[in-house]
Each structure stands twice: as C-alpha cells, then as structure tokens.
Amino acid sequence: MADAYGILIPVVRKPKRRTFYVDLEGKIAFIDDEVDAGKAGDDVAARLKHLGVAVRS
C-alpha cells in the first residue's frame, strides 16, 4: 500500500509517516505529511472537524 501511495523512502524502502483522509466516495480528501505521533489523535480529530465529518456520540 505504501508503494501504491508513493510514500516509500527510496533506498531503505520504509514508508514515511502519513495520514490519508478518504471521503465516502473513496477519494483522498487530505494528506497530512507532518504527522507527530505524540499528538496524532488530536490532529485527526481536528482535521475531521475541519473536513465536516459529523461527530458521533
């Protein structure tokens, strides 16, 4: 999958850390290429809100 999305680091063939937000039609709505694992949960919640994803309770 990382190869298909073009996020492999060339020589070492390891994926870069990225978060892909895919809409209901299967299209990529946003790519976060500055992922900070320590605050990723908050970042994902904020991005989903920005993209207009409804909050479920």
N, C-alpha and C positions, 0 to 999 in steps of 0.2 A: 504494500500500500504506500509506503514511504517513497518508493521509487516512482510509482504512478503519479504521486503528487509533487514529485521533483524536489524533495526536501532532504535527500541524502547528501552528506558531506562527501565530496569526491573520493579522495584517497582511502579514507578509513571506512567508507560506506556505512556510516552511522547516521540515523536521522537527526535533524535539527529539531529542537522543541518548538512545536507549533500547535495552535488550536484552530481548528476549522469549524465554522458555524455554518451548518447546512440547513436551508429552508425546507418547507414542506414539499416543494416541488423537486427537491434534490439538488438545487443549485447552491453554490457556495455564496453565502451572504457576507462573510467577513473572514479574513485570515489574521490571526494575532501572531505576529512573528517576534514578539518581545515578551514571551511567557516567563513569568517569575513564579517558580513552583511554590514559593512561600506564600504568595497571595493570589494564586490562580483561581481559587474558589470565589473570592470576592470579585475578581476581574471578570470571570464568566458571568456571574450574576448581574453585574453592571452592564456588560455587553448585551446580554439577553434583554435587559430592560430597554436599552438604547435601540435594539432591533424591534422592539414592540411585542416581544413574546409575553403572553399572558401569564400572570403569577397564579399558581395553583395553591390552594390552601388545604 
